[in-house]
Amino acid sequence: MEAATDQPGKLVSLAEVKNILKKISKERKEMLHEQKIALEHAEKFSKLNVKQTKELIADLQKLEHVEEIIAYKMADILPMSEDDVKAIFAKERYTPNDREIKNILETIKKHSVE
């Protein structure tokens, strides 16, 4: 997910989007319709706070073949099965092997809040 910031193309997690939109909602009387929908979505699906999300992204990027954009997708989705991880990698040139998928899932479970 990309946000319109001073840095074009900067990746932001769903947790960060939630914080940004909450800040906007406090600063303005009325949010745009799209912003309201985005905030509702972020509140519904964001399971980790910003700090936890950043730590998860950093740990995922330490793993082999997990690029920044994939780490952000995984932090937003929090895949819990091998098939979920494979789906995230579906459009990528690289397909992780079973060991790499296991490492990814263990890293996510370590950071997940149930």
C-alpha positions as a Markdown table, in Angstrom:
| # | Residue | x | y | z |
|---|---|---|---|---|
| 1 | Met | 0.0 | 0.0 | 0.0 |
| 2 | Glu | 1.4 | 3.4 | -0.9 |
| 3 | Ala | 0.4 | 6.7 | 0.6 |
| 4 | Ala | 0.7 | 10.2 | -0.8 |
| 5 | Thr | 3.6 | 11.5 | 1.3 |
| 6 | Asp | 6.7 | 13.7 | 0.8 |
| 7 | Gln | 8.5 | 10.6 | -0.3 |
| 8 | Pro | 6.9 | 9.2 | -3.5 |
| 9 | Gly | 6.5 | 5.5 | -3.6 |
| 10 | Lys | 7.1 | 5.0 | 0.2 |
| 11 | Leu | 5.5 | 1.8 | 1.4 |
| 12 | Val | 3.3 | 2.0 | 4.5 |
| 13 | Ser | 1.6 | -0.8 | 6.4 |
| 14 | Leu | -2.0 | -1.0 | 7.1 |
| 15 | Ala | -1.3 | -0.2 | 10.8 |
| 16 | Glu | 0.4 | 3.0 | 9.6 |
| 17 | Val | -2.5 | 3.9 | 7.4 |
| 18 | Lys | -4.8 | 3.5 | 10.3 |
| 19 | Asn | -2.8 | 5.9 | 12.4 |
| 20 | Ile | -2.5 | 8.4 | 9.6 |
| 21 | Leu | -6.3 | 8.3 | 9.0 |
| 22 | Lys | -7.1 | 8.6 | 12.7 |
| 23 | Lys | -4.9 | 11.7 | 12.9 |
| 24 | Ile | -6.7 | 13.2 | 9.8 |
| 25 | Ser | -10.1 | 12.4 | 11.4 |
| 26 | Lys | -9.0 | 14.4 | 14.5 |
| 27 | Glu | -7.7 | 17.3 | 12.6 |
| 28 | Arg | -10.7 | 17.7 | 10.3 |
| 29 | Lys | -14.4 | 18.1 | 10.8 |
| 30 | Glu | -15.3 | 15.8 | 8.0 |
| 31 | Met | -13.3 | 13.1 | 6.3 |
| 32 | Leu | -13.7 | 12.3 | 2.6 |
| 33 | His | -15.8 | 9.3 | 1.9 |
| 34 | Glu | -12.8 | 7.3 | 0.6 |
| 35 | Gln | -10.9 | 8.1 | 3.8 |
| 36 | Lys | -13.8 | 6.9 | 5.9 |
| 37 | Ile | -13.9 | 3.6 | 4.0 |
| 38 | Ala | -10.1 | 3.2 | 4.2 |
| 39 | Leu | -10.2 | 3.9 | 8.0 |
| 40 | Glu | -12.9 | 1.3 | 8.5 |
| 41 | His | -11.0 | -1.2 | 6.5 |
| 42 | Ala | -7.7 | -0.5 | 8.4 |
| 43 | Glu | -9.5 | -0.8 | 11.8 |
| 44 | Lys | -11.1 | -4.1 | 10.8 |
| 45 | Phe | -8.1 | -5.8 | 9.3 |
| 46 | Ser | -5.0 | -4.3 | 11.0 |
| 47 | Lys | -4.2 | -6.7 | 13.8 |
| 48 | Leu | -0.8 | -5.3 | 14.9 |
| 49 | Asn | 0.1 | -1.9 | 16.1 |
| 50 | Val | 2.7 | 0.2 | 14.1 |
| 51 | Lys | 5.6 | -0.9 | 16.3 |
| 52 | Gln | 4.8 | -4.6 | 16.1 |
| 53 | Thr | 4.3 | -4.3 | 12.3 |
| 54 | Lys | 7.6 | -2.6 | 11.8 |
| 55 | Glu | 9.4 | -5.3 | 13.9 |
| 56 | Leu | 7.7 | -8.0 | 11.9 |
| 57 | Ile | 8.6 | -6.4 | 8.6 |
| 58 | Ala | 12.2 | -6.0 | 9.7 |
| 59 | Asp | 12.4 | -9.7 | 10.8 |
| 60 | Leu | 10.8 | -10.9 | 7.5 |
| 61 | Gln | 13.3 | -8.9 | 5.5 |
| 62 | Lys | 16.1 | -10.7 | 7.3 |
| 63 | Leu | 14.8 | -14.0 | 5.7 |
| 64 | Glu | 16.1 | -15.1 | 2.4 |
| 65 | His | 14.1 | -13.9 | -0.7 |
| 66 | Val | 11.7 | -11.7 | 1.2 |
| 67 | Glu | 11.8 | -8.3 | -0.3 |
| 68 | Glu | 10.4 | -5.2 | 1.3 |
| 69 | Ile | 7.1 | -5.1 | -0.6 |
| 70 | Ile | 6.5 | -8.8 | 0.2 |
| 71 | Ala | 7.3 | -8.2 | 3.9 |
| 72 | Tyr | 4.7 | -5.3 | 3.9 |
| 73 | Lys | 2.1 | -7.5 | 2.3 |
| 74 | Met | 2.7 | -10.3 | 4.8 |
| 75 | Ala | 2.6 | -7.9 | 7.7 |
| 76 | Asp | -0.8 | -6.6 | 6.5 |
| 77 | Ile | -2.3 | -10.0 | 5.7 |
| 78 | Leu | -0.6 | -12.1 | 8.4 |
| 79 | Pro | -0.7 | -15.4 | 6.5 |
| 80 | Met | -1.2 | -18.4 | 8.7 |
| 81 | Ser | -0.9 | -21.3 | 6.2 |
| 82 | Glu | 1.5 | -22.4 | 3.5 |
| 83 | Asp | -1.1 | -21.7 | 0.9 |
| 84 | Asp | -1.5 | -18.1 | 2.1 |
| 85 | Val | 2.3 | -17.5 | 1.8 |
| 86 | Lys | 2.3 | -19.1 | -1.7 |
| 87 | Ala | -0.5 | -16.8 | -2.8 |
| 88 | Ile | 1.5 | -13.8 | -1.7 |
| 89 | Phe | 4.4 | -15.0 | -3.8 |
| 90 | Ala | 2.2 | -16.0 | -6.7 |
| 91 | Lys | 3.1 | -13.0 | -8.9 |
| 92 | Glu | 6.8 | -13.0 | -7.9 |
| 93 | Arg | 9.6 | -14.5 | -10.0 |
| 94 | Tyr | 10.7 | -16.5 | -7.0 |
| 95 | Thr | 8.7 | -19.3 | -5.3 |
| 96 | Pro | 9.8 | -20.1 | -1.8 |
| 97 | Asn | 10.6 | -23.7 | -0.9 |
| 98 | Asp | 9.0 | -25.6 | 2.1 |
| 99 | Arg | 11.7 | -24.6 | 4.5 |
| 100 | Glu | 11.5 | -20.9 | 3.6 |
| 101 | Ile | 7.7 | -21.0 | 3.9 |
| 102 | Lys | 8.1 | -22.6 | 7.3 |
| 103 | Asn | 10.5 | -19.9 | 8.4 |
| 104 | Ile | 8.2 | -17.2 | 7.2 |
| 105 | Leu | 5.2 | -18.7 | 9.1 |
| 106 | Glu | 7.3 | -19.1 | 12.3 |
| 107 | Thr | 8.4 | -15.4 | 12.1 |
| 108 | Ile | 4.8 | -14.3 | 11.6 |
| 109 | Lys | 3.5 | -16.4 | 14.4 |
| 110 | Lys | 6.2 | -15.0 | 16.7 |
| 111 | His | 4.8 | -11.5 | 16.1 |
| 112 | Ser | 1.1 | -12.3 | 15.8 |
| 113 | Val | -1.5 | -11.4 | 18.4 |
| 114 | Glu | -4.2 | -14.0 | 18.7 |
